[in-house]
Amino acid sequence: MKKQFNKVLGLKGELEACEYLKKNKYKVLEKNYKNKLGEIDIIAKKKDVLVFIEVKARDTLSFGGPSEAVNLIKQRKIKNVASLFLLQNHIENKPLRFDVIEVIDKEINHIENAF
């Protein structure tokens, strides 16, 4: 039951993050992008910068801030998935960054250049 709740909370968080990004002039290119190395929640673009975004949603801060779940292992995995995305889409020499968006009970905290 808890796993199902977390999945619903995560999907809701991703929807809220996409709305936030659109309001802030980002163009959402991909949602839940997957390749053989893993998944990236959102790939977006603002001006000329390609942004790979991990979304973490929580209904409470009892277990710490959502961004704390994006540890070094998770960061490395996201970077590897992004590298394959760039390779497969023939994207070179483009500014990019890795962000985390925390969604905590409808509040959004966008951490640019999180890692």
Secondary structure as a PSIPRED ss2 file (coil, helix, strand):
# PSIPRED VFORMAT (PSIPRED V4.0)

   1 M C   1.000  0.000  0.000
   2 K H   0.000  1.000  0.000
   3 K H   0.000  1.000  0.000
   4 Q H   0.000  1.000  0.000
   5 F H   0.000  1.000  0.000
   6 N H   0.000  1.000  0.000
   7 K H   0.000  1.000  0.000
   8 V H   0.000  1.000  0.000
   9 L H   0.000  1.000  0.000
  10 G H   0.000  1.000  0.000
  11 L H   0.000  1.000  0.000
  12 K H   0.000  1.000  0.000
  13 G H   0.000  1.000  0.000
  14 E H   0.000  1.000  0.000
  15 L H   0.000  1.000  0.000
  16 E H   0.000  1.000  0.000
  17 A H   0.000  1.000  0.000
  18 C H   0.000  1.000  0.000
  19 E H   0.000  1.000  0.000
  20 Y H   0.000  1.000  0.000
  21 L H   0.000  1.000  0.000
  22 K H   0.000  1.000  0.000
  23 K H   0.000  1.000  0.000
  24 N C   1.000  0.000  0.000
  25 K C   1.000  0.000  0.000
  26 Y C   1.000  0.000  0.000
  27 K E   0.000  0.000  1.000
  28 V E   0.000  0.000  1.000
  29 L E   0.000  0.000  1.000
  30 E E   0.000  0.000  1.000
  31 K E   0.000  0.000  1.000
  32 N E   0.000  0.000  1.000
  33 Y E   0.000  0.000  1.000
  34 K E   0.000  0.000  1.000
  35 N E   0.000  0.000  1.000
  36 K C   1.000  0.000  0.000
  37 L C   1.000  0.000  0.000
  38 G E   0.000  0.000  1.000
  39 E E   0.000  0.000  1.000
  40 I E   0.000  0.000  1.000
  41 D E   0.000  0.000  1.000
  42 I E   0.000  0.000  1.000
  43 I E   0.000  0.000  1.000
  44 A E   0.000  0.000  1.000
  45 K E   0.000  0.000  1.000
  46 K E   0.000  0.000  1.000
  47 K C   1.000  0.000  0.000
  48 D C   1.000  0.000  0.000
  49 V E   0.000  0.000  1.000
  50 L E   0.000  0.000  1.000
  51 V E   0.000  0.000  1.000
  52 F E   0.000  0.000  1.000
  53 I E   0.000  0.000  1.000
  54 E E   0.000  0.000  1.000
  55 V E   0.000  0.000  1.000
  56 K E   0.000  0.000  1.000
  57 A E   0.000  0.000  1.000
  58 R E   0.000  0.000  1.000
  59 D C   1.000  0.000  0.000
  60 T C   1.000  0.000  0.000
  61 L C   1.000  0.000  0.000
  62 S C   1.000  0.000  0.000
  63 F C   1.000  0.000  0.000
  64 G C   1.000  0.000  0.000
  65 G C   1.000  0.000  0.000
  66 P H   0.000  1.000  0.000
  67 S H   0.000  1.000  0.000
  68 E H   0.000  1.000  0.000
  69 A H   0.000  1.000  0.000
  70 V C   1.000  0.000  0.000
  71 N C   1.000  0.000  0.000
  72 L H   0.000  1.000  0.000
  73 I H   0.000  1.000  0.000
  74 K H   0.000  1.000  0.000
  75 Q H   0.000  1.000  0.000
  76 R H   0.000  1.000  0.000
  77 K H   0.000  1.000  0.000
  78 I H   0.000  1.000  0.000
  79 K H   0.000  1.000  0.000
  80 N H   0.000  1.000  0.000
  81 V H   0.000  1.000  0.000
  82 A H   0.000  1.000  0.000
  83 S H   0.000  1.000  0.000
  84 L H   0.000  1.000  0.000
  85 F H   0.000  1.000  0.000
  86 L H   0.000  1.000  0.000
  87 L H   0.000  1.000  0.000
  88 Q H   0.000  1.000  0.000
  89 N C   1.000  0.000  0.000
  90 H C   1.000  0.000  0.000
  91 I C   1.000  0.000  0.000
  92 E C   1.000  0.000  0.000
  93 N C   1.000  0.000  0.000
  94 K C   1.000  0.000  0.000
  95 P C   1.000  0.000  0.000
  96 L E   0.000  0.000  1.000
  97 R E   0.000  0.000  1.000
  98 F E   0.000  0.000  1.000
  99 D E   0.000  0.000  1.000
 100 V E   0.000  0.000  1.000
 101 I E   0.000  0.000  1.000
 102 E E   0.000  0.000  1.000
 103 V E   0.000  0.000  1.000
 104 I E   0.000  0.000  1.000
 105 D C   1.000  0.000  0.000
 106 K C   1.000  0.000  0.000
 107 E E   0.000  0.000  1.000
 108 I E   0.000  0.000  1.000
 109 N E   0.000  0.000  1.000
 110 H E   0.000  0.000  1.000
 111 I E   0.000  0.000  1.000
 112 E C   1.000  0.000  0.000
 113 N C   1.000  0.000  0.000
 114 A C   1.000  0.000  0.000
 115 F C   1.000  0.000  0.000
